[in-house]
Amino acid sequence: MLRDTERIANLAENLRAAMHRFGWTQQKLEAESGVPQPIISRILNAKGEPGVITVWRLAEALQTSLDKLLASPVRKFLAKSG
């Protein structure tokens, strides 16, 4: 079972990868999602625990799902191969 710190780290890693895929900065993600840049920065640095609405807004802006943003690297790998 994952600890909360691992879940938050997964979110940070997955958010960073999704932003990279779009070539987006924190400011661009703020503009597209409505989530303030300081909150995006905290998520990317694995600080605090964002609410589900915040994560949902980020996922929607990045054209992905909550599940993919919160997935562990192993789960993402298995999803790609299956």
C-alpha positions, 0 to 999 in steps of 0.5 A: 500500500502506498504512503501519502508521500508516495502518492503526492510524489506520483502526482508531481511526477505525472503532472510534470510529464503531462506538462512536458508533453504539451510543452506547457509552463506553470503559467500556461497550465494556470491559464488553461486550468484556472488553478493558481500558479503557486498551487501548481508549484506546490504540487510539482514540488510534492508539497501539501495535499491538493483537493480532488477538484484541483487535481480534476481541473488540472487533469481536464486541462491536460486532457487526461484522467484523474486516474492517470495523474494519480497512477504509480509508475508501475501502474502506468507501465502495466496500462500501456502494455495491456 
